[in-house]
Amino acid sequence: MNDDISDAVKYGDFEVFSGDNYEALLPELKLEGFDSDFDNFLSEMVVSDFDITLTQQAFADLKKSDDPGLPAPETPTSTRFAKLSDDEIKGFQELTQSKATKQSTKWGLKILTDWHIETFGVPLDLAEICEEDLAKKLSRFYCEAKPQNPKKEHTSEYHKNTMKAIRAAINRHLSDIGRNIDIVNDKAFKTANKSLTGLMKHRMVTGTSRPTTHKEIIHKSDLQKISAYLESAYSSPVNLRLAMWYIIAIHFVSRGLEFHHQLRVDSFDSKLTKKAPYMLV
């Protein structure tokens, strides 16, 4: 008998009996004493239900096995990520605002609270009030807000920048307490902001608007002294940094001293080229 056929019969490789090889292999199988009915022979060679049962039972036994040779998974003794409380997370969020900003927020919120108590007899609950009601009250508040001590402040009206600062303070407080409200840009507060803009224009037309007071300009003689001192920037890295700070502060800073405290020694980087040194910010 052909060796390939014997191997096929022995190991149950029935693929060789399919297709066109069926009739060709039949005579050789008969020579080995197999049943003449080859179809019955093939059916007997199919894997029995008993074999399948044994295979499934062996797999189940393997899953249930408590073989001591297989190491058990280790329970982690430490965690990778830190566990923080809500108060600690809130503390990080508060670090985004400077001490002066927090004080400004309390100041603006106090003005709104005082006005609401005087007008309605109760404090304003910004945590619960709806956007529509808040917009209506702000529209009225912007027009009625007055300094507490007009004589001390030498004016009976808030400056336009002060009114904007009060609005910004209220907006920050709403964000701090988790309200998803922006009283400066949201459409719901468009009417309230029109009231504020119209009030400032009215004061400008009537002459009651206080002019913005700027810092005194640097005298020409002082500018000459500064220029003479900074001429040594090319010979000293320290003076070069001072020169760059002066140029940036004079020409690019538009919000007073707010930018200056953010500058550090490493905010500038000096580079030397073949033509001349230059600074990077």
Accessible surface in RSA format (square Angstrom, percent):
REM  Atomic radii and reference values for relative SASA: ProtOr
REM  Chains: A
REM  Algorithm: Lee & Richards
REM  Probe-radius: 1.40
REM  Slices: 20
REM RES _ NUM      All-atoms   Total-Side   Main-Chain    Non-polar    All polar
REM                ABS   REL    ABS   REL    ABS   REL    ABS   REL    ABS   REL
RES MET A   1    80.12  41.5  12.29   8.1  67.83 161.5  15.36  13.1  64.76  85.8
RES ASN A   2    70.45  48.6  58.47  56.5  11.98  28.8  12.16  29.3  58.29  56.3
RES ASP A   3   111.83  78.3 107.10 106.6   4.73  11.2  29.82  70.2  82.01  81.8
RES ASP A   4   106.62  74.7 100.48 100.0   6.14  14.5  29.48  69.4  77.14  76.9
RES ILE A   5     8.34   4.7   7.70   5.7   0.64   1.5   8.34   6.0   0.00   0.0
RES SER A   6    44.33  37.5  39.08  52.2   5.25  12.1  31.26  66.6  13.07  18.3
RES ASP A   7    76.64  53.7  75.41  75.1   1.23   2.9  20.18  47.5  56.46  56.3
RES ALA A   8     3.79   3.5   1.54   2.4   2.25   5.1   3.57   5.0   0.22   0.6
RES VAL A   9    23.17  15.2  20.05  18.2   3.12   7.5  20.44  17.8   2.74   7.4
RES LYS A  10   151.77  74.0 117.28  72.0  34.49  82.1  78.46  70.6  73.31  78.1
RES TYR A  11   156.56  73.1 125.36  71.3  31.20  81.2  99.79  75.0  56.78  70.0
RES GLY A  12    27.87  34.4   0.00   N/A  27.87  34.4  11.94  32.8  15.93  35.7
RES ASP A  13    73.11  51.2  66.97  66.7   6.14  14.5  22.15  52.1  50.96  50.8
RES PHE A  14    60.50  30.3  51.50  31.9   9.00  23.4  51.69  31.3   8.81  25.2
RES GLU A  15   141.30  81.1 125.87  95.2  15.43  36.7  49.45  95.6  91.86  75.0
RES VAL A  16    54.98  36.2  50.47  45.7   4.52  10.9  54.98  47.8   0.00   0.0
RES PHE A  17     7.70   3.9   4.25   2.6   3.45   9.0   4.37   2.6   3.33   9.5
RES SER A  18    68.24  57.7  54.87  73.2  13.37  30.8  46.67  99.4  21.58  30.2
RES GLY A  19    63.45  78.2   0.00   N/A  63.45  78.2  41.04 112.6  22.41  50.2
RES ASP A  20   142.54  99.8 116.60 116.1  25.94  61.3  40.46  95.2 102.08 101.8
RES ASN A  21    78.12  53.9  78.08  75.5   0.04   0.1   3.82   9.2  74.30  71.8
RES TYR A  22    52.00  24.3  52.00  29.6   0.00   0.0  44.92  33.8   7.07   8.7
RES GLU A  23   118.70  68.1 110.80  83.8   7.90  18.8  61.28 118.5  57.43  46.9
RES ALA A  24    70.60  64.9  46.25  71.4  24.35  55.4  57.99  81.7  12.61  33.4
RES LEU A  25    25.93  14.4  25.93  18.6   0.00   0.0  25.93  18.2   0.00   0.0
RES LEU A  26    32.67  18.2  32.67  23.4   0.00   0.0  32.67  22.9   0.00   0.0
RES PRO A  27    76.49  55.8  71.69  65.3   4.81  17.5  75.41  62.3   1.09   6.8
RES GLU A  28    56.77  32.6  56.49  42.7   0.28   0.7  21.01  40.6  35.76  29.2
RES LEU A  29     0.87   0.5   0.87   0.6   0.00   0.0   0.87   0.6   0.00   0.0
RES LYS A  30    99.19  48.4  84.32  51.7  14.88  35.4  39.38  35.4  59.82  63.7
RES LEU A  31   149.27  83.1 117.10  83.8  32.17  80.9 120.50  84.6  28.77  77.4
RES GLU A  32    90.16  51.8  60.17  45.5  29.98  71.4  10.90  21.1  79.26  64.7
RES GLY A  33    67.68  83.5   0.00   N/A  67.68  83.5  35.36  97.0  32.32  72.4
RES PHE A  34    65.29  32.7  49.75  30.8  15.54  40.4  52.97  32.1  12.32  35.3
RES ASP A  35    79.75  55.9  61.28  61.0  18.47  43.7  28.86  67.9  50.89  50.8
RES SER A  36    84.65  71.5  69.54  92.8  15.11  34.8  39.25  83.6  45.40  63.6
RES ASP A  37    61.08  42.8  54.15  53.9   6.93  16.4  24.91  58.6  36.17  36.1
RES PHE A  38     6.74   3.4   3.72   2.3   3.02   7.8   3.72   2.3   3.02   8.6
RES ASP A  39    90.91  63.7  82.83  82.4   8.08  19.1  27.83  65.5  63.07  62.9
RES ASN A  40    71.83  49.5  71.48  69.1   0.35   0.8  12.45  30.0  59.37  57.4
RES PHE A  41    11.28   5.6  10.71   6.6   0.57   1.5  11.24   6.8   0.04   0.1
RES LEU A  42    40.53  22.6  39.24  28.1   1.29   3.2  39.32  27.6   1.21   3.3
RES SER A  43    72.67  61.4  53.51  71.4  19.16  44.1  46.74  99.5  25.93  36.3
RES GLU A  44   132.23  75.9  99.48  75.3  32.75  78.0  44.40  85.9  87.83  71.7
RES MET A  45    52.72  27.3  41.35  27.4  11.36  27.1  24.54  20.9  28.18  37.3
RES VAL A  46    94.62  62.3  84.82  76.8   9.80  23.6  85.28  74.1   9.34  25.3
RES VAL A  47    90.88  59.8  77.10  69.8  13.77  33.2  81.07  70.4   9.80  26.6
RES SER A  48    51.90  43.9  43.30  57.8   8.60  19.8  46.11  98.2   5.79   8.1
RES ASP A  49   116.36  81.5 110.83 110.3   5.53  13.1  37.46  88.2  78.90  78.7
RES PHE A  50   136.28  68.2 129.50  80.2   6.78  17.6 133.99  81.2   2.29   6.5
RES ASP A  51    63.72  44.6  61.66  61.4   2.06   4.9  16.71  39.3  47.01  46.9
RES ILE A  52    83.41  47.5  81.24  60.5   2.17   5.2  83.41  60.1   0.00   0.0
RES THR A  53    80.35  57.1  79.77  80.9   0.58   1.4  57.33  77.0  23.02  34.8
RES LEU A  54    93.86  52.3  90.28  64.6   3.58   9.0  90.55  63.6   3.30   8.9
RES THR A  55    94.03  66.9  88.00  89.2   6.04  14.4  68.57  92.1  25.47  38.5
RES GLN A  56   118.37  66.2 110.50  80.8   7.87  18.7  41.51  88.4  76.86  58.3
RES GLN A  57    98.84  55.3  96.09  70.2   2.76   6.6  33.70  71.7  65.14  49.4
RES ALA A  58    61.08  56.2  50.37  77.7  10.71  24.4  55.59  78.3   5.49  14.6
RES PHE A  59   124.02  62.0 119.45  74.0   4.57  11.9 123.43  74.8   0.59   1.7
RES ALA A  60    34.21  31.5  31.77  49.0   2.44   5.6  34.18  48.1   0.03   0.1
RES ASP A  61    73.88  51.7  66.81  66.5   7.07  16.7  29.72  69.9  44.16  44.0
RES LEU A  62   125.77  70.0 112.88  80.8  12.89  32.4 116.48  81.8   9.29  25.0
RES LYS A  63   150.59  73.5 114.47  70.2  36.13  86.0  68.17  61.4  82.43  87.8
RES LYS A  64   161.36  78.7 139.32  85.5  22.04  52.5  92.33  83.1  69.02  73.5
RES SER A  65    56.02  47.3  30.66  40.9  25.36  58.4  22.13  47.1  33.88  47.5
RES ASP A  66   135.93  95.2 106.22 105.7  29.71  70.3  43.46 102.3  92.48  92.2
RES ASP A  67    72.59  50.8  60.70  60.4  11.88  28.1  14.65  34.5  57.94  57.8
RES PRO A  68   133.57  97.4  97.85  89.2  35.73 129.9 109.42  90.3  24.15 150.1
RES GLY A  69    61.95  76.4   0.00   N/A  61.95  76.4  37.49 102.9  24.46  54.8
RES LEU A  70   125.58  69.9 112.16  80.2  13.42  33.7 112.16  78.8  13.42  36.1
RES PRO A  71   123.08  89.7  95.12  86.7  27.96 101.6 105.76  87.3  17.32 107.7
RES ALA A  72    82.72  76.1  60.72  93.7  22.00  50.0  65.36  92.0  17.36  46.0
RES PRO A  73   129.96  94.7 103.51  94.4  26.45  96.1 115.79  95.6  14.17  88.1
RES GLU A  74   164.11  94.2 134.36 101.6  29.75  70.8  55.25 106.9 108.86  88.9
RES THR A  75   115.88  82.4  98.97 100.3  16.91  40.3  67.36  90.5  48.52  73.3
RES PRO A  76   113.29  82.6  84.70  77.2  28.59 103.9  96.66  79.8  16.63 103.3
RES THR A  77   143.89 102.3 101.60 103.0  42.29 100.8  81.47 109.4  62.42  94.4
RES SER A  78    89.69  75.8  69.93  93.3  19.76  45.5  44.36  94.5  45.33  63.5
RES THR A  79   107.28  76.3  79.24  80.3  28.04  66.8  65.00  87.3  42.28  63.9
RES ARG A  80   211.64  88.9 168.32  85.8  43.32 103.1  67.78  92.6 143.86  87.2
RES PHE A  81   129.34  64.7 123.66  76.6   5.68  14.8 126.98  77.0   2.36   6.8
RES ALA A  82    87.61  80.6  51.86  80.0  35.76  81.3  62.22  87.6  25.39  67.3
RES LYS A  83   167.89  81.9 137.58  84.4  30.32  72.2  91.83  82.7  76.07  81.0
RES LEU A  84    89.35  49.8  60.70  43.4  28.65  72.0  62.41  43.8  26.93  72.5
RES SER A  85    59.33  50.1  46.58  62.2  12.74  29.4  51.05 108.7   8.27  11.6
RES ASP A  86   120.26  84.2 111.26 110.7   9.00  21.3  35.72  84.1  84.54  84.3
RES ASP A  87   115.88  81.2 106.08 105.6   9.81  23.2  30.88  72.7  85.00  84.8
RES GLU A  88    87.34  50.1  77.52  58.6   9.82  23.4  35.95  69.5  51.39  42.0
RES ILE A  89    78.11  44.4  78.09  58.2   0.02   0.1  78.11  56.2   0.00   0.0
RES LYS A  90   113.72  55.5 112.79  69.2   0.93   2.2  56.12  50.5  57.60  61.4
RES GLY A  91    29.45  36.3   0.00   N/A  29.45  36.3  26.57  72.9   2.88   6.5
RES PHE A  92   124.72  62.4 116.30  72.0   8.42  21.9 116.55  70.7   8.17  23.4
RES GLN A  93   113.24  63.3 103.24  75.5  10.00  23.8  40.76  86.8  72.47  55.0
RES GLU A  94    78.82  45.2  73.75  55.8   5.07  12.1  27.40  53.0  51.41  42.0
RES LEU A  95   136.27  75.9 110.37  79.0  25.91  65.1 111.75  78.5  24.53  66.0
RES THR A  96   117.95  83.9  77.87  78.9  40.07  95.5  74.51 100.1  43.44  65.7
RES GLN A  97    43.99  24.6  34.35  25.1   9.63  22.9  15.88  33.8  28.11  21.3
RES SER A  98    62.42  52.7  46.31  61.8  16.11  37.1  49.73 105.9  12.69  17.8
RES LYS A  99   159.22  77.7 149.61  91.8   9.60  22.9  94.23  84.8  64.98  69.2
RES ALA A 100    69.52  63.9  60.90  94.0   8.62  19.6  62.78  88.4   6.74  17.8
RES THR A 101    40.00  28.4  35.77  36.3   4.23  10.1  16.07  21.6  23.92  36.2
RES LYS A 102    73.77  36.0  71.73  44.0   2.04   4.9  42.42  38.2  31.35  33.4
RES GLN A 103   104.41  58.4  98.41  71.9   6.00  14.3  37.40  79.6  67.01  50.8
RES SER A 104    37.13  31.4  31.29  41.8   5.84  13.4  25.38  54.0  11.75  16.5
RES THR A 105     9.89   7.0   9.89  10.0   0.00   0.0   9.89  13.3   0.00   0.0
RES LYS A 106   151.46  73.9 145.60  89.3   5.86  14.0  90.46  81.4  61.00  65.0
RES TRP A 107   101.85  40.9  95.65  46.3   6.20  14.6  80.02  42.7  21.83  35.4
RES GLY A 108     0.00   0.0   0.00   N/A   0.00   0.0   0.00   0.0   0.00   0.0
RES LEU A 109    39.99  22.3  39.99  28.6   0.00   0.0  39.99  28.1   0.00   0.0
RES LYS A 110   117.65  57.4 112.82  69.2   4.83  11.5  98.61  88.8  19.04  20.3
RES ILE A 111    25.88  14.7  23.06  17.2   2.82   6.8  24.80  17.9   1.08   2.9
RES LEU A 112     1.14   0.6   1.14   0.8   0.00   0.0   1.14   0.8   0.00   0.0
RES THR A 113    40.19  28.6  40.07  40.6   0.12   0.3  27.71  37.2  12.48  18.9
RES ASP A 114    65.07  45.6  58.78  58.5   6.29  14.9  30.53  71.8  34.54  34.5
RES TRP A 115    24.55   9.9  18.14   8.8   6.41  15.1  23.91  12.7   0.65   1.1
RES HIS A 116     4.02   2.2   4.02   2.8   0.00   0.0   4.02   4.1   0.00   0.0
RES ILE A 117    76.59  43.6  72.05  53.7   4.53  10.9  72.05  51.9   4.53  12.3
RES GLU A 118   156.30  89.7 123.01  93.1  33.28  79.2  44.67  86.4 111.63  91.1
RES THR A 119    47.11  33.5  14.28  14.5  32.83  78.2  13.79  18.5  33.32  50.4
RES PHE A 120    85.01  42.5  55.20  34.2  29.82  77.6  62.46  37.9  22.55  64.5
RES GLY A 121    55.64  68.6   0.00   N/A  55.64  68.6  29.47  80.9  26.17  58.6
RES VAL A 122    85.29  56.1  85.26  77.2   0.03   0.1  85.29  74.1   0.00   0.0
RES PRO A 123    88.95  64.8  78.19  71.3  10.77  39.1  78.19  64.6  10.77  66.9
RES LEU A 124    24.25  13.5   5.73   4.1  18.51  46.5   6.11   4.3  18.14  48.8
RES ASP A 125    80.39  56.3  70.68  70.3   9.71  23.0  39.56  93.1  40.83  40.7
RES LEU A 126     9.12   5.1   5.84   4.2   3.28   8.2   5.84   4.1   3.28   8.8
RES ALA A 127    54.73  50.3  40.76  62.9  13.97  31.8  40.76  57.4  13.97  37.0
RES GLU A 128   136.47  78.3 111.56  84.4  24.91  59.3  39.82  77.0  96.64  78.9
RES ILE A 129    22.02  12.5  11.97   8.9  10.05  24.2  21.50  15.5   0.52   1.4
RES CYS A 130    63.10  47.7  54.82  61.1   8.28  19.5  42.91 108.7  20.19  21.8
RES GLU A 131    67.78  38.9  65.09  49.2   2.70   6.4  20.88  40.4  46.91  38.3
RES GLU A 132   113.85  65.4 105.53  79.8   8.32  19.8  39.84  77.1  74.01  60.4
RES ASP A 133    64.41  45.1  63.11  62.8   1.31   3.1   9.46  22.3  54.95  54.8
RES LEU A 134     0.02   0.0   0.02   0.0   0.00   0.0   0.02   0.0   0.00   0.0
RES ALA A 135    11.50  10.6  10.06  15.5   1.44   3.3  10.48  14.8   1.02   2.7
RES LYS A 136   130.83  63.8 119.28  73.2  11.54  27.5  80.83  72.8  49.99  53.3
RES LYS A 137    49.43  24.1  47.37  29.1   2.07   4.9  25.79  23.2  23.65  25.2
RES LEU A 138     1.00   0.6   1.00   0.7   0.00   0.0   1.00   0.7   0.00   0.0
RES SER A 139    24.10  20.4  22.79  30.4   1.31   3.0   8.88  18.9  15.23  21.3
RES ARG A 140   116.06  48.7 108.94  55.5   7.13  17.0  40.80  55.8  75.27  45.6
RES PHE A 141     0.08   0.0   0.08   0.0   0.00   0.0   0.08   0.0   0.00   0.0
RES TYR A 142     0.73   0.3   0.67   0.4   0.06   0.2   0.10   0.1   0.63   0.8
RES CYS A 143    57.85  43.8  44.47  49.6  13.39  31.5  20.09  50.9  37.76  40.7
RES GLU A 144    70.12  40.3  57.33  43.4  12.78  30.4  32.24  62.4  37.88  30.9
RES ALA A 145     4.00   3.7   0.00   0.0   4.00   9.1   3.71   5.2   0.29   0.8
RES LYS A 146   104.30  50.9  87.96  54.0  16.34  38.9  65.65  59.1  38.65  41.2
RES PRO A 147     7.07   5.2   0.13   0.1   6.94  25.2   0.13   0.1   6.94  43.2
RES GLN A 148   147.08  82.2 119.25  87.2  27.83  66.3  46.66  99.3 100.42  76.2
RES ASN A 149    71.95  49.6  69.38  67.0   2.57   6.2  11.15  26.8  60.80  58.8
RES PRO A 150    58.97  43.0  56.46  51.5   2.51   9.1  56.81  46.9   2.15  13.4
RES LYS A 151   191.15  93.3 175.26 107.5  15.89  37.8 125.83 113.3  65.31  69.6
RES LYS A 152   161.60  78.8 139.15  85.4  22.46  53.5  93.61  84.3  67.99  72.4
RES GLU A 153    80.63  46.3  62.78  47.5  17.85  42.5  31.62  61.2  49.01  40.0
RES HIS A 154   165.32  90.4 130.54  90.7  34.78  89.0  96.57  99.5  68.75  80.0
RES THR A 155    21.59  15.4   9.41   9.5  12.17  29.0  14.53  19.5   7.06  10.7
RES SER A 156    66.08  55.8  60.66  81.0   5.41  12.5  35.74  76.1  30.34  42.5
RES GLU A 157    33.02  19.0  33.02  25.0   0.00   0.0   8.01  15.5  25.01  20.4
RES TYR A 158    22.79  10.6  18.46  10.5   4.33  11.3   9.86   7.4  12.93  15.9
RES HIS A 159    16.04   8.8  14.87  10.3   1.17   3.0  13.44  13.9   2.60   3.0
RES LYS A 160    69.52  33.9  64.84  39.8   4.68  11.1  23.38  21.0  46.14  49.1
RES ASN A 161    73.36  50.6  67.46  65.2   5.90  14.2  27.72  66.7  45.65  44.1
RES THR A 162    35.50  25.2  31.14  31.6   4.36  10.4  12.99  17.5  22.50  34.0
RES MET A 163     0.28   0.1   0.28   0.2   0.00   0.0   0.13   0.1   0.15   0.2
RES LYS A 164    92.66  45.2  89.14  54.7   3.52   8.4  39.81  35.8  52.85  56.3
RES ALA A 165    37.97  34.9  30.01  46.3   7.95  18.1  37.03  52.1   0.94   2.5
RES ILE A 166     0.11   0.1   0.11   0.1   0.00   0.0   0.11   0.1   0.00   0.0
RES ARG A 167    36.86  15.5  36.86  18.8   0.00   0.0   0.00   0.0  36.86  22.3
RES ALA A 168    37.56  34.5  35.64  55.0   1.92   4.4  37.17  52.3   0.39   1.0
RES ALA A 169     0.00   0.0   0.00   0.0   0.00   0.0   0.00   0.0   0.00   0.0
RES ILE A 170     0.00   0.0   0.00   0.0   0.00   0.0   0.00   0.0   0.00   0.0
RES ASN A 171    30.72  21.2  28.88  27.9   1.85   4.4   1.67   4.0  29.05  28.1
RES ARG A 172    60.82  25.5  57.78  29.5   3.04   7.2  34.37  47.0  26.46  16.0
RES HIS A 173    39.20  21.4  39.20  27.2   0.00   0.0  20.91  21.6  18.29  21.3
RES LEU A 174     0.00   0.0   0.00   0.0   0.00   0.0   0.00   0.0   0.00   0.0
RES SER A 175    75.12  63.5  59.27  79.1  15.85  36.5  24.48  52.1  50.64  70.9
RES ASP A 176    77.40  54.2  48.41  48.2  29.00  68.6  28.40  66.8  49.01  48.9
RES ILE A 177    70.13  39.9  35.70  26.6  34.43  83.0  45.08  32.5  25.05  68.0
RES GLY A 178    65.81  81.2   0.00   N/A  65.81  81.2  35.81  98.3  30.00  67.2
RES ARG A 179    52.73  22.1  45.24  23.1   7.49  17.8  17.99  24.6  34.74  21.1
RES ASN A 180   149.40 103.0 125.51 121.3  23.89  57.5  39.16  94.3 110.24 106.6
RES ILE A 181    15.29   8.7   3.74   2.8  11.55  27.8   5.25   3.8  10.04  27.2
RES ASP A 182    41.89  29.3  41.31  41.1   0.58   1.4  17.66  41.6  24.23  24.2
RES ILE A 183     0.79   0.4   0.20   0.2   0.59   1.4   0.20   0.1   0.59   1.6
RES VAL A 184    54.04  35.6  41.24  37.3  12.80  30.8  41.24  35.8  12.80  34.7
RES ASN A 185   115.53  79.7  85.79  82.9  29.75  71.6  29.38  70.7  86.15  83.3
RES ASP A 186    47.82  33.5  41.12  40.9   6.70  15.8  12.41  29.2  35.41  35.3
RES LYS A 187   189.70  92.5 171.47 105.2  18.23  43.4 116.03 104.4  73.67  78.5
RES ALA A 188    50.13  46.1  21.75  33.6  28.37  64.5  35.01  49.3  15.11  40.0
RES PHE A 189     0.32   0.2   0.32   0.2   0.00   0.0   0.32   0.2   0.00   0.0
RES LYS A 190   125.36  61.2 122.19  75.0   3.17   7.6  68.40  61.6  56.96  60.7
RES THR A 191    96.40  68.6  95.62  96.9   0.79   1.9  59.55  80.0  36.85  55.7
RES ALA A 192     1.18   1.1   0.80   1.2   0.38   0.9   0.80   1.1   0.38   1.0
RES ASN A 193    20.85  14.4  20.60  19.9   0.25   0.6  17.09  41.1   3.76   3.6
RES LYS A 194   133.51  65.1 123.68  75.9   9.83  23.4  75.35  67.8  58.16  62.0
RES SER A 195    29.32  24.8  16.58  22.1  12.74  29.3  12.75  27.1  16.58  23.2
RES LEU A 196     1.01   0.6   1.01   0.7   0.00   0.0   1.01   0.7   0.00   0.0
RES THR A 197    60.60  43.1  60.53  61.4   0.07   0.2  39.27  52.8  21.33  32.2
RES GLY A 198    36.40  44.9   0.00   N/A  36.40  44.9  31.08  85.3   5.32  11.9
RES LEU A 199    27.80  15.5  21.64  15.5   6.16  15.5  26.06  18.3   1.75   4.7
RES MET A 200    28.24  14.6  25.56  16.9   2.68   6.4  27.22  23.1   1.03   1.4
RES LYS A 201   133.13  64.9 131.87  80.9   1.26   3.0  78.87  71.0  54.26  57.8
RES HIS A 202   109.70  60.0 103.36  71.8   6.34  16.2  65.29  67.3  44.41  51.7
RES ARG A 203    14.90   6.3  14.90   7.6   0.00   0.0   9.14  12.5   5.76   3.5
RES MET A 204   119.04  61.6 102.88  68.1  16.16  38.5  64.66  55.0  54.38  72.0
RES VAL A 205   129.83  85.4  97.98  88.7  31.85  76.7 104.66  90.9  25.16  68.2
RES THR A 206    71.87  51.1  38.67  39.2  33.20  79.1  46.49  62.4  25.38  38.4
RES GLY A 207    62.77  77.4   0.00   N/A  62.77  77.4  33.04  90.7  29.74  66.6
RES THR A 208    73.77  52.5  57.95  58.7  15.82  37.7  63.23  84.9  10.54  15.9
RES SER A 209    34.47  29.1  16.94  22.6  17.53  40.4   8.76  18.7  25.70  36.0
RES ARG A 210    97.18  40.8  90.83  46.3   6.36  15.1  21.74  29.7  75.44  45.7
RES PRO A 211   113.60  82.8  97.75  89.1  15.86  57.6 109.12  90.1   4.48  27.9
RES THR A 212    56.37  40.1  36.41  36.9  19.96  47.6  30.52  41.0  25.85  39.1
RES THR A 213   130.53  92.8  98.22  99.6  32.32  77.0  74.39  99.9  56.14  84.9
RES HIS A 214   146.95  80.3 123.43  85.8  23.52  60.2  85.71  88.3  61.24  71.3
RES LYS A 215   192.46  93.9 176.22 108.1  16.24  38.7 120.74 108.7  71.72  76.4
RES GLU A 216   171.18  98.3 141.69 107.2  29.49  70.2  62.16 120.2 109.02  89.0
RES ILE A 217   161.65  92.0 140.28 104.5  21.37  51.5 146.97 105.8  14.68  39.8
RES ILE A 218    74.61  42.5  58.77  43.8  15.84  38.2  64.30  46.3  10.31  28.0
RES HIS A 219   119.98  65.6 113.87  79.1   6.11  15.6  85.40  88.0  34.58  40.2
RES LYS A 220   149.00  72.7 144.04  88.4   4.96  11.8  87.30  78.6  61.69  65.7
RES SER A 221    50.44  42.6  47.10  62.9   3.34   7.7  35.20  75.0  15.24  21.4
RES ASP A 222    61.27  42.9  60.48  60.2   0.79   1.9  12.35  29.1  48.93  48.8
RES LEU A 223    74.06  41.2  69.88  50.0   4.19  10.5  69.88  49.1   4.19  11.3
RES GLN A 224   108.47  60.7 100.11  73.2   8.35  19.9  40.23  85.6  68.24  51.8
RES LYS A 225   144.00  70.3 134.22  82.4   9.78  23.3  88.20  79.4  55.80  59.4
RES ILE A 226    51.22  29.1  47.73  35.6   3.50   8.4  51.22  36.9   0.00   0.0
RES SER A 227    63.04  53.3  55.41  73.9   7.63  17.6  30.40  64.7  32.63  45.7
RES ALA A 228    63.37  58.3  49.23  76.0  14.14  32.2  50.54  71.2  12.83  34.0
RES TYR A 229   119.49  55.8 110.22  62.7   9.27  24.1  94.85  71.3  24.63  30.4
RES LEU A 230    28.29  15.8  22.23  15.9   6.06  15.2  22.67  15.9   5.62  15.1
RES GLU A 231   127.56  73.2 106.79  80.8  20.77  49.5  42.42  82.0  85.15  69.5
RES SER A 232    41.46  35.0  34.06  45.5   7.40  17.1  38.69  82.4   2.78   3.9
RES ALA A 233     8.38   7.7   6.61  10.2   1.76   4.0   6.61   9.3   1.76   4.7
RES TYR A 234   167.59  78.2 139.54  79.4  28.05  73.0  91.67  68.9  75.92  93.6
RES SER A 235    96.46  81.5  58.20  77.7  38.26  88.1  55.37 117.9  41.09  57.6
RES SER A 236    31.24  26.4  28.32  37.8   2.92   6.7  17.37  37.0  13.87  19.4
RES PRO A 237    96.46  70.3  92.09  83.9   4.37  15.9  94.95  78.4   1.51   9.4
RES VAL A 238   100.08  65.9  99.81  90.4   0.27   0.7 100.04  86.9   0.04   0.1
RES ASN A 239    21.79  15.0  21.79  21.1   0.00   0.0   0.00   0.0  21.79  21.1
RES LEU A 240    23.54  13.1  23.54  16.8   0.00   0.0  23.54  16.5   0.00   0.0
RES ARG A 241    74.96  31.5  73.62  37.5   1.34   3.2  25.66  35.1  49.30  29.9
RES LEU A 242    76.77  42.8  75.94  54.3   0.84   2.1  76.20  53.5   0.58   1.6
RES ALA A 243     8.65   8.0   8.65  13.4   0.00   0.0   8.65  12.2   0.00   0.0
RES MET A 244    37.52  19.4  37.52  24.8   0.00   0.0  22.71  19.3  14.82  19.6
RES TRP A 245    94.80  38.0  94.78  45.9   0.02   0.1  88.88  47.4   5.92   9.6
RES TYR A 246    41.98  19.6  41.98  23.9   0.00   0.0  34.92  26.2   7.05   8.7
RES ILE A 247    76.90  43.8  76.72  57.2   0.18   0.4  76.90  55.4   0.00   0.0
RES ILE A 248    19.15  10.9  19.15  14.3   0.00   0.0  19.15  13.8   0.00   0.0
RES ALA A 249    18.08  16.6   7.70  11.9  10.37  23.6   7.83  11.0  10.25  27.2
RES ILE A 250    84.15  47.9  58.01  43.2  26.15  63.0  59.88  43.1  24.27  65.9
RES HIS A 251   128.03  70.0  94.81  65.9  33.22  85.0  56.46  58.2  71.57  83.3
RES PHE A 252   149.17  74.6 121.46  75.2  27.72  72.1 127.14  77.1  22.03  63.1
RES VAL A 253    32.82  21.6   7.27   6.6  25.55  61.6  11.41   9.9  21.41  58.1
RES SER A 254   106.52  90.0  67.23  89.7  39.29  90.5  50.72 108.0  55.80  78.2
RES ARG A 255   169.61  71.2 150.48  76.7  19.13  45.5  60.63  82.9 108.98  66.1
RES GLY A 256    50.90  62.8   0.00   N/A  50.90  62.8  40.84 112.1  10.06  22.5
RES LEU A 257   141.66  78.9 131.52  94.1  10.14  25.5 131.70  92.5   9.96  26.8
RES GLU A 258    83.10  47.7  73.47  55.6   9.62  22.9  33.90  65.6  49.20  40.2
RES PHE A 259    66.01  33.0  63.80  39.5   2.21   5.7  65.90  40.0   0.10   0.3
RES HIS A 260    46.48  25.4  37.41  26.0   9.07  23.2  27.67  28.5  18.81  21.9
RES HIS A 261   114.09  62.4  99.09  68.9  15.00  38.4  88.07  90.8  26.02  30.3
RES GLN A 262   106.63  59.6  87.81  64.2  18.83  44.8  28.39  60.4  78.24  59.3
RES LEU A 263    31.95  17.8  18.60  13.3  13.36  33.6  18.75  13.2  13.20  35.5
RES ARG A 264   145.77  61.2 135.82  69.2   9.95  23.7  61.57  84.1  84.20  51.0
RES VAL A 265   121.08  79.7 111.91 101.3   9.17  22.1 118.00 102.5   3.08   8.4
RES ASP A 266   123.86  86.8  95.91  95.5  27.95  66.1  45.13 106.2  78.72  78.5
RES SER A 267    32.43  27.4  16.14  21.5  16.30  37.5  16.45  35.0  15.98  22.4
RES PHE A 268    12.91   6.5   9.11   5.6   3.80   9.9   9.41   5.7   3.50  10.0
RES ASP A 269    65.82  46.1  65.34  65.0   0.48   1.1  23.14  54.5  42.68  42.6
RES SER A 270    50.29  42.5  36.21  48.3  14.08  32.4  10.77  22.9  39.52  55.4
RES LYS A 271    88.21  43.0  83.69  51.3   4.52  10.8  37.33  33.6  50.87  54.2
RES LEU A 272   149.28  83.1 115.91  82.9  33.36  83.9 115.91  81.4  33.36  89.8
RES THR A 273    62.42  44.4  46.43  47.1  15.99  38.1  50.35  67.6  12.07  18.3
RES LYS A 274   217.89 106.3 176.15 108.1  41.74  99.4 127.26 114.5  90.63  96.5
RES LYS A 275   201.97  98.5 166.30 102.0  35.67  84.9 115.36 103.8  86.62  92.3
RES ALA A 276    47.60  43.8  40.78  62.9   6.82  15.5  44.55  62.7   3.05   8.1
RES PRO A 277    41.83  30.5  28.60  26.1  13.24  48.1  28.60  23.6  13.24  82.3
RES TYR A 278    96.87  45.2  91.00  51.8   5.87  15.3  65.34  49.1  31.53  38.9
RES MET A 279    20.80  10.8   0.65   0.4  20.15  48.0   0.62   0.5  20.18  26.7
RES LEU A 280    84.13  46.9  81.75  58.5   2.38   6.0  83.25  58.5   0.89   2.4
RES VAL A 281   114.25  75.2  52.45  47.5  61.80 148.9  69.12  60.1  45.13 122.4
END  Absolute sums over single chains surface
CHAIN  1 A    21707.8      18003.7       3704.1      12803.1       8904.7
END  Absolute sums over all chains
TOTAL         21707.8      18003.7       3704.1      12803.1       8904.7
